[in-house]
Amino acid sequence: MRIGELSLKELRDSIKKGEIRCIDVIEDYKKRIEKFDKELKAFITIDWERAYQRAKALDEEKSKEGLIFGCPIAIKDNILTKGIRTTAGSKILENYIPPYSATVVEKIEREGGIIIGKTNLDEFAMGSSTENSAFFPTLNPWDTKRVPGGSSGGSAVAVASFMSPASLGSDTGGSVRQPASFCGVVGLKPTYGRVSRYGLIAFASSLDQIGPMARNVEDVSTMLSIISGYDQKDSTSFKSPVPPYHEKLNEKIGSFKFGVVKDDELEGIDEEIFNAYKGTLDLMEKIGGKKVYIELPHLKYSIYVYYILATSEASSNLARYDGIRYGFRLEKESLLSLYQDSRSKGFGKEVKRRILLGTFSLSAGYYRAFYGKASIVRQLIKNDFEKAFKEVDFIVLPTTPELPFHLGEKSEDPIKMYLSDLFTIPPNLAMLPAISIPVSLGKGNLPIGMQIIGNLFDETNLLKVANLLEKNICFLYNELTRRYL
Amino acid sequence: MLELEEEEKEYLEKEMEKIIDWVSKLEELDIEGEEVVFLTNTPLRDDEPEQTLKRKDILPSQNYDGIFFIVPKVVEK
């Protein structure tokens, strides 16, 4: 038995039965992280002492209760962990040690999880390649000349290269699903409001949602069961019971309908991705689905709407980094230059670009044409989906329009980079849950992911169908197992 | 509030122009008569005192003198 290969459930059960101790698990993961993270750079901060202490304490517990008892979990570095440095990938928070933990972190610890480390991301989750991290880029374990996607690149790489069995990312426009697709793992963005955002460093508050990543649908379901639920500390979290998603996975799904858009809506995507998409649609039919063509007339505007709304919200959310209360501060003669210089030296290029665009969209003369109009079009996109979901149970789209690209390939062209989120953005705008699962390997052994979108708060069926699909796909993971396990 | 360096200004100006031009694609869409439905049903909790974070735990040790945040002098004599 190789510890690194075990799923969350297998790990927990082995620990419960006394076959392995939590400390052995941490020891095993530490070996791999020390060996491979020098190159891949998935983690920004790892507190081994804390992880060991926690493992020891868990080993002393008699009852060993908890859905993920003894399982290491990697956390994206924009999710607060009490006592462990949390940087958001930014110089402005380089030395920030949070005085409290995010609700999701508390929930993970309550179920016996061990926080193994904080993973790299594009600064403030703004990016699609993890190259915008103020510290270093993370590399794709399938091909280290390529990006792992982003912004939750570190969380995806940690899981793909067996440095953690599961992880948390955050998804504002695809930041969980796109890196999951690029790294060949499963990533879920839950319905907006399903998971508390308390303790998630805000980027665009009406779109942000924390989501789990793992190497299989079952582990992602277990993680969702743990982190979901209403939280008094997040007034946008939803008051409805949380079904045990992981227990419902194998319940019969019966016949279902899935929606697809006409092929010309997918014009311009990589041919290999298109073929994998077609293959997935065939498979969906094979497992009992009926294909239905749907109309999403405003879909093509999603990306513009997103870049106006997300940057507007970001420009407001990031106003709190003023060099006064916490974070990076440049001592200056005057208060004004203290603000200006702390922010200007503390934020990276992409963050500044987005603050400027957001400020512009919200400014008096342009508000109606930009923020105002984008808000209305967002509503139209939501309406399109609402209408579609009256006819179908799921919608299938590729996760990304292309295979993982080379480091530096898009750094000089922000619009090219933004287009990487073309298919992942619409569910965020419409608040819908969406999952990316790996379906095949393209040229150069690069993974391809497909996206299934579910109806609002219908994660149960979304995960069920993803699980069924996964069981019918032979995704070749051998290359990574050979290299990293 | 951001203070940009000269060379930063130059490329950001160009890039911003391109990006704004790109998102202006929305102009072609007629939205006459359409409205935004804002989320308004955010729940309120009961107004009962409870223990949250302690003041001393959340205040920083730097740039804070126990009562006030310390900033450069803003009032001239």
Interface residues (C-beta under 8 A of the other chain):
Chain A: P99 Y100 S206 Q232 S235 T236 K239 H298 Y301 Y304 V305 Y307 I308 I324 R325 Y326 R329 E331 K332 E333 S334 L335 L336 S337 L338 Y339 Q340 D341 R343 S344 F347 K352 R353 I355 L356 L357 F360 A369 F370 K373 A374 S375 I376 V377 R378 Q379 L380 P414 I415
Chain B: M1 L2 E3 L4 E8 L12 E15 M16 K18 I19 I20 W22 V23 S24 K25 L26 E27 L29 I31 E34 E35 V36 V37 L39 T42 P43 L44 R45 L53 D57 I58 P60 N63 F69 V71 P72 V74
